[in-house]
Amino acid sequence: MNSHPPTAVPVAGTQPQPWNRQRLRSNNEWLLLELLRTGGPSSRAQLARDTGLSKPTVSTALATLEAAGLAREAGRYVPERGRTAVLYEPDPTAGYVLGADIGRARLRVAVADLAGTIVARRDVPNRGRTADAVADAVVAAARETTTEAGLTAGEIVHAVIGTPGVWDEEQRGVRYATSLPDWGRPGLFDRIAAGLETGITVGNDANLAALGEYTLGAGRGSGSRMFAYLLVGTGLGVGVVKDGEPLTGAHGALGEVGLVPLPPGPDGEPGGTIEEATAADAIVRTALDLGMPGPLTARQVFEAARGGDPAAAVAVRRAAGQLAYATAVLSAVLDPDLVVLGGGVGASADLLLEPLEHALRGLTVMRPALAPSLLGDEAVLLGAVATALDIARPEVFERRSAPVD
């Protein structure tokens, strides 16, 4: 994701801010800070060459960034000839962010510094049986993680919470989160924000996973212009990244192909939705119907298929066929050039991708490249951290560089 210099671009519908010397200095400092972050440690002379700013201007800006705790010395460069140069880098301890991934089975939380380095994390079972219990468990895990990092709540600049469903700002709750108990009730995330004592942003888990996978996983370096991520686990979610930026749609529900109904069965019975046919519970139901002894989990079905169990193999092929239908719908609407399979069920991409590709050839002439997730269970969490950093970096800059009255 791209960070933008604070106040550098006027908001649509407002009057441009008048020029003043303080604003120019602030923009120069932000420019240098972002250049250090994206390009690595650099000297005054190199920064002057890269930006076109004068050396005195660069020196003054760096001194201001150092005094504000935003930049620091990173070492020395000793050339074969000439003077030793001091290298500078952003100070990663200027602020911290928190990312959280709320799933039906597990809660994952991580705290990272402004360089994106994870300094503490938690991965715990989700034992909450009510919405309030789940919300309180998220807060408890976040507090424990913050303490483990040696931080206080006040040092967390921003938190991003990944959850099933679509955030509704007007109702202050999520919609379509069928896998969590009463999760659409308004006020739950205000409860979490109060417990965390910091600002929060709520993001759809599939959207965050797509961003994490595009930035750090299977999409990294792919050159994909339209990237889609199928998050298949207790539910089915889709995240989309176009030219490096997440797409969410007019109401945040872009890509929710899991809600699309399937055609009726041969006897006319309702076909259900794509999500109901592809998620973990559907794989278990199919395996049980085919005679596998219960109780079962989807993971056990995949393990049995790897071991040669014929019923498990059929259940896996049927799941792949339903995922092919979801991919065909996605392809017709968005025309992605790369689709990545992730989530708990997607972790068995070694069994699913080949029959999925075969089924897809029978459904559509549109055939995007398919790939397994490289981040696995970490995709949502890393996407949440990346989003929190994108929000926190300019906020930290604003706080620390603001003139003192």
LOFI-397067 format. One line per field, with one value per residue (C-alpha): chain; residue in one letter; x, y, z. Coordinates in steps of 0.1 Angstrom, whole numbers, plus 5000, padded with zeros to 4 digits. Layout:
kette = A,...
rest = A,...
east = X,...
north = Y,...
up = Z,...
// end
This chain:
kette = A,A,A,A,A,A,A,A,A,A,A,A,A,A,A,A,A,A,A,A,A,A,A,A,A,A,A,A,A,A,A,A,A,A,A,A,A,A,A,A,A,A,A,A,A,A,A,A,A,A,A,A,A,A,A,A,A,A,A,A,A,A,A,A,A,A,A,A,A,A,A,A,A,A,A,A,A,A,A,A,A,A,A,A,A,A,A,A,A,A,A,A,A,A,A,A,A,A,A,A,A,A,A,A,A,A,A,A,A,A,A,A,A,A,A,A,A,A,A,A,A,A,A,A,A,A,A,A,A,A,A,A,A,A,A,A,A,A,A,A,A,A,A,A,A,A,A,A,A,A,A,A,A,A,A,A,A,A,A,A,A,A,A,A,A,A,A,A,A,A,A,A,A,A,A,A,A,A,A,A,A,A,A,A,A,A,A,A,A,A,A,A,A,A,A,A,A,A,A,A,A,A,A,A,A,A,A,A,A,A,A,A,A,A,A,A,A,A,A,A,A,A,A,A,A,A,A,A,A,A,A,A,A,A,A,A,A,A,A,A,A,A,A,A,A,A,A,A,A,A,A,A,A,A,A,A,A,A,A,A,A,A,A,A,A,A,A,A,A,A,A,A,A,A,A,A,A,A,A,A,A,A,A,A,A,A,A,A,A,A,A,A,A,A,A,A,A,A,A,A,A,A,A,A,A,A,A,A,A,A,A,A,A,A,A,A,A,A,A,A,A,A,A,A,A,A,A,A,A,A,A,A,A,A,A,A,A,A,A,A,A,A,A,A,A,A,A,A,A,A,A,A,A,A,A,A,A,A,A,A,A,A,A,A,A,A,A,A,A,A,A,A,A,A,A,A,A,A,A,A,A,A,A,A,A,A,A,A,A,A,A,A,A,A,A,A,A,A,A,A,A,A,A,A,A
rest = M,N,S,H,P,P,T,A,V,P,V,A,G,T,Q,P,Q,P,W,N,R,Q,R,L,R,S,N,N,E,W,L,L,L,E,L,L,R,T,G,G,P,S,S,R,A,Q,L,A,R,D,T,G,L,S,K,P,T,V,S,T,A,L,A,T,L,E,A,A,G,L,A,R,E,A,G,R,Y,V,P,E,R,G,R,T,A,V,L,Y,E,P,D,P,T,A,G,Y,V,L,G,A,D,I,G,R,A,R,L,R,V,A,V,A,D,L,A,G,T,I,V,A,R,R,D,V,P,N,R,G,R,T,A,D,A,V,A,D,A,V,V,A,A,A,R,E,T,T,T,E,A,G,L,T,A,G,E,I,V,H,A,V,I,G,T,P,G,V,W,D,E,E,Q,R,G,V,R,Y,A,T,S,L,P,D,W,G,R,P,G,L,F,D,R,I,A,A,G,L,E,T,G,I,T,V,G,N,D,A,N,L,A,A,L,G,E,Y,T,L,G,A,G,R,G,S,G,S,R,M,F,A,Y,L,L,V,G,T,G,L,G,V,G,V,V,K,D,G,E,P,L,T,G,A,H,G,A,L,G,E,V,G,L,V,P,L,P,P,G,P,D,G,E,P,G,G,T,I,E,E,A,T,A,A,D,A,I,V,R,T,A,L,D,L,G,M,P,G,P,L,T,A,R,Q,V,F,E,A,A,R,G,G,D,P,A,A,A,V,A,V,R,R,A,A,G,Q,L,A,Y,A,T,A,V,L,S,A,V,L,D,P,D,L,V,V,L,G,G,G,V,G,A,S,A,D,L,L,L,E,P,L,E,H,A,L,R,G,L,T,V,M,R,P,A,L,A,P,S,L,L,G,D,E,A,V,L,L,G,A,V,A,T,A,L,D,I,A,R,P,E,V,F,E,R,R,S,A,P,V,D
east = 5000,5011,5017,5008,5024,4999,4981,5001,4971,4939,4908,4882,4857,4880,4901,4939,4959,4979,5016,5037,5073,5063,5043,5072,5096,5071,5067,5105,5108,5081,5097,5131,5115,5096,5127,5147,5119,5116,5152,5171,5198,5212,5236,5229,5246,5227,5194,5202,5209,5178,5154,5170,5169,5200,5224,5217,5179,5185,5208,5182,5153,5173,5182,5145,5136,5163,5151,5116,5126,5116,5150,5183,5219,5222,5260,5288,5298,5336,5344,5378,5383,5367,5350,5332,5294,5268,5239,5203,5172,5137,5135,5113,5106,5088,5055,5039,5008,4986,4970,4944,4928,4894,4884,4859,4886,4915,4925,4958,4974,5007,5024,5049,5072,5071,5095,5070,5091,5068,5080,5053,5024,4997,4979,4952,4920,4888,4867,4841,4806,4790,4798,4808,4831,4849,4853,4867,4890,4904,4911,4927,4950,4959,4968,4989,5007,5013,5027,5050,5064,5072,5048,5018,4984,4993,5023,5000,4993,4966,4951,4935,4911,4905,4871,4846,4819,4817,4820,4790,4801,4765,4755,4789,4789,4796,4773,4774,4796,4777,4806,4807,4779,4758,4788,4767,4754,4763,4787,4810,4839,4834,4838,4871,4883,4876,4894,4925,4925,4935,4919,4909,4901,4879,4888,4873,4896,4898,4906,4934,4947,4947,4968,4992,4996,5000,5026,5046,5034,5025,5017,5051,5070,5043,5034,4997,4974,4942,4950,4924,4927,4902,4901,4885,4880,4850,4836,4845,4859,4875,4899,4910,4940,4942,4975,4987,4956,4927,4893,4863,4834,4807,4797,4827,4813,4832,4841,4816,4810,4803,4768,4760,4733,4741,4717,4690,4699,4686,4655,4648,4661,4678,4715,4725,4752,4788,4801,4779,4792,4829,4837,4852,4818,4807,4838,4831,4794,4804,4830,4804,4778,4804,4809,4839,4835,4830,4836,4857,4874,4882,4919,4914,4896,4925,4950,4929,4929,4967,4968,4947,4913,4888,4859,4882,4896,4860,4852,4882,4874,4839,4852,4876,4847,4827,4858,4861,4825,4835,4866,4846,4821,4851,4868,4837,4832,4868,4890,4919,4953,4963,4941,4957,4941,4944,4928,4924,4910,4933,4963,4956,4962,4985,4953,4929,4946,4949,4912,4902,4920,4905,4870,4876,4884,4849,4832,4848,4872,4886,4914,4935,4968,4962,4987,4988,4992,5027,5017,4992,4975,4995,4980,4951,4973,5001,4976,4962,4997,5005,4973,4979,5013,5000,4976,5001,5032,5017,4999,5032,5048,5021,5023,5060,5067,5039,5052,5051,5029
north = 5000,5036,5061,5097,5128,5143,5174,5174,5167,5187,5166,5167,5194,5215,5246,5240,5249,5281,5278,5285,5277,5253,5232,5231,5220,5193,5180,5178,5159,5134,5130,5121,5098,5078,5077,5062,5037,5025,5028,5018,5037,5066,5096,5133,5135,5106,5120,5153,5136,5114,5143,5173,5192,5211,5196,5223,5216,5179,5184,5206,5182,5152,5171,5178,5142,5131,5155,5143,5107,5098,5091,5079,5071,5037,5035,5048,5044,5044,5048,5040,5076,5106,5114,5089,5094,5091,5069,5075,5053,5058,5050,5020,5026,5059,5040,5006,4990,4960,4936,4910,4881,4869,4834,4810,4785,4808,4844,4857,4890,4907,4939,4954,4984,5010,4990,4962,4939,4917,4922,4900,4878,4855,4826,4812,4791,4810,4796,4824,4811,4846,4877,4895,4866,4867,4905,4902,4874,4896,4924,4900,4886,4921,4932,4902,4907,4944,4935,4908,4935,4956,4983,5001,5006,5042,5032,5014,5040,5021,4986,4968,4940,4913,4897,4877,4899,4934,4965,4988,5022,5035,5006,5002,4965,4938,4922,4886,4872,4839,4819,4838,4840,4872,4889,4915,4931,4969,4980,4950,4967,4998,4975,4962,4997,5007,4977,4983,5021,5030,5038,5007,5000,4969,4950,4920,4891,4881,4916,4918,4883,4894,4924,4903,4877,4902,4921,4894,4860,4845,4879,4894,4902,4885,4917,4908,4936,4920,4897,4876,4856,4828,4824,4790,4778,4778,4802,4815,4849,4867,4896,4915,4937,4958,4974,4971,4986,4967,4968,4967,4980,5006,4990,4969,4936,4933,4897,4881,4853,4829,4845,4835,4807,4774,4759,4735,4698,4671,4666,4703,4708,4742,4742,4765,4790,4787,4792,4764,4741,4749,4756,4731,4718,4709,4688,4669,4664,4649,4626,4614,4608,4587,4565,4578,4572,4603,4625,4643,4675,4688,4685,4648,4643,4658,4637,4606,4616,4618,4583,4569,4567,4566,4583,4611,4615,4619,4645,4665,4663,4675,4704,4713,4713,4738,4760,4759,4772,4801,4808,4809,4834,4855,4853,4864,4895,4906,4889,4883,4872,4854,4836,4823,4796,4802,4796,4764,4744,4762,4749,4716,4733,4704,4682,4708,4728,4701,4690,4726,4735,4705,4715,4751,4741,4726,4757,4787,4798,4823,4806,4827,4814,4795,4793,4782,4807,4811,4828,4802,4810,4842,4860,4879,4889,4902,4921,4936,4947,4961,4981,4994,5006,5024,5043,5048,5061,5094,5097,5093,5118,5144,5139,5141,5168,5192,5225,5230,5259
up = 5000,4994,5021,5012,5027,5053,5041,5008,4986,4992,4999,4971,4978,5000,4992,4988,5019,5014,5009,5040,5050,5077,5053,5028,5055,5066,5031,5027,5059,5049,5015,5031,5056,5030,5008,5037,5044,5009,4997,5028,5048,5029,5034,5032,4999,4984,4996,4981,4947,4949,4958,4941,4974,4984,5009,5035,5032,5036,5066,5083,5076,5089,5120,5126,5120,5144,5171,5167,5171,5135,5121,5135,5125,5109,5106,5085,5049,5044,5007,4992,4986,5001,5034,5056,5053,5081,5070,5082,5086,5100,5137,5139,5176,5169,5171,5171,5155,5163,5138,5147,5129,5143,5131,5143,5155,5164,5173,5161,5173,5164,5174,5150,5150,5122,5101,5100,5123,5145,5181,5198,5188,5201,5184,5207,5204,5200,5229,5229,5226,5225,5206,5238,5248,5215,5216,5252,5241,5213,5238,5263,5236,5224,5259,5265,5232,5239,5274,5259,5235,5266,5255,5270,5252,5247,5225,5200,5174,5155,5153,5124,5131,5104,5106,5085,5070,5057,5079,5080,5093,5097,5119,5135,5129,5104,5079,5065,5093,5095,5110,5143,5169,5167,5152,5133,5165,5166,5193,5194,5177,5198,5228,5213,5206,5242,5255,5233,5241,5206,5172,5152,5116,5108,5077,5059,5065,5028,5018,5043,5034,4997,5006,5027,5001,4973,4992,5009,4995,4962,4946,4954,4923,4902,4883,4887,4877,4890,4919,4937,4969,4978,5016,5021,5056,5079,5052,5018,5013,4983,4984,4953,4947,4915,4906,4942,4958,4974,4958,4981,4961,4969,5001,5010,4996,4963,4957,4981,4957,4986,4988,4952,4951,4934,4908,4923,4927,4903,4925,4926,4961,4968,4959,4988,4983,4970,5006,5019,4992,4995,5032,5056,5069,5034,5028,5061,5052,5018,5034,5059,5032,5013,5043,5061,5099,5121,5138,5112,5104,5070,5078,5085,5052,5034,5053,5045,5008,5009,5024,4995,5011,4981,4998,5010,4975,4961,4987,4978,4941,4947,4968,4940,4916,4937,4941,4903,4901,4925,4904,4872,4887,4899,4865,4846,4868,4876,4850,4874,4860,4893,4918,4950,4971,5009,5043,5063,5033,5009,5029,5010,4976,4967,4965,4952,4925,4898,4900,4903,4871,4853,4864,4855,4819,4817,4830,4813,4786,4812,4830,4853,4867,4900,4928,4965,4993,5005,5038,5049,5082,5085,5055,5073,5102,5080,5059,5090,5102,5068,5067,5103,5093,5063,5086,5115,5097,5086,5119,5138,5115,5122,5159,5162,5137,5147,5160,5197,5208
// end
